[in-house]
Amino acid sequence: MSAKKPTPTPRHKAARSEKPVRTRAALELIFPDGHETRRSNPSKNPPTTIDLFCGAGGITEGFRQAGFRCLYANDVMPEGIDTFRHNHPDTWAECRDIELVNTAEIRASLGVEKGELDVLVGGPPCQGFSIDAPDFFRRARRSRFR
């Protein structure tokens, strides 16, 4: 008679809670050598992110579920920022062109020194790089990111 294997808990059913969900597997994917040894400032808790081209905040949500805290988010689309603010009310979310963002001012406002941020994440617009995008997207937008 073989032993019955335990049924794994589906990861997609992780509920949004006050305390971030930290799974060993998620942290091992992000920090394969152990997250405390890979962090620039291991005394900080939880690890921090800044999200550029944040849209509605999907990437930030994934990092939140892995135990991270987003300090700042930026996108040029007002609808995306409105949704981001709704989904992540504790994050400073700003709607302006990324080229107008002064990183020194952002760090000073957040009280973050160079090297203290754990992860800079971003989801730049993909239309200009997609093979399925109309030609006007590929021509006009692709050249903006160098």
C-alpha positions, -999 to 999 in steps of 0.1 A, spaced: 0 0 0 15 33 -11 14 65 10 -10 91 -2 7 122 -16 -5 155 -1 -26 177 -24 -6 209 -32 -24 243 -26 -30 260 -59 -8 291 -61 -35 311 -80 -58 309 -50 -35 330 -28 -58 356 -11 -49 392 -9 -41 398 28 -25 424 50 6 403 53 24 395 20 24 359 9 60 346 10 65 312 -6 98 295 -5 95 287 -42 88 323 -52 118 336 -32 141 309 -47 131 319 -82 139 355 -75 169 349 -52 183 314 -60 212 318 -35 190 329 -6 173 362 -5 192 376 25 226 372 9 216 387 -24 200 419 -10 219 452 -11 207 460 24 196 428 42 185 447 73 155 462 54 123 443 57 105 437 33 125 440 2 116 470 -20 108 477 -56 102 506 -80 80 499 -110 85 517 -143 59 515 -171 37 501 -143 3 501 -161 -24 487 -138 2 471 -115 4 435 -125 41 432 -120 39 450 -87 11 426 -76 33 396 -83 62 411 -64 38 420 -35 26 384 -33 63 373 -31 68 396 -1 80 429 -17 69 464 -11 66 488 -41 78 524 -32 72 542 -64 55 535 -97 54 555 -130 33 553 -162 23 579 -188 -13 565 -191 -37 581 -166 -61 551 -168 -32 528 -159 -22 550 -129 -57 553 -117 -60 515 -117 -26 511 -101 -35 535 -73 -67 515 -67 -48 482 -66 -18 495 -46 -29 525 -24 2 525 -3 25 531 -33 34 566 -46 21 563 -82 29 591 -106 15 598 -141 41 615 -162 65 608 -191 94 586 -179 119 611 -196 108 638 -171 114 617 -140 144 629 -120 158 598 -102 177 619 -76 144 637 -66 125 604 -64 152 588 -42 154 618 -20 116 619 -16 116 582 -7 146 584 15 164 557 -6 202 560 -11 219 546 -42 222 509 -39 195 505 -13 166 496 -37 163 458 -40 146 455 -74 139 479 -103 111 464 -123 94 475 -155 71 465 -183 79 489 -212 52 491 -239 56 461 -262 37 473 -292 68 487 -309 86 454 -305 58 430 -313 58 412 -347 20 414 -346 18 452 -341 7 474 -369 36 491 -388 29 525 -373 35 511 -338 68 495 -348 81 526 -366 70 552 -341 76 537 -307 105 513 -312 130 540 -318 122 557 -284 138 529 -263 176 528 -268 
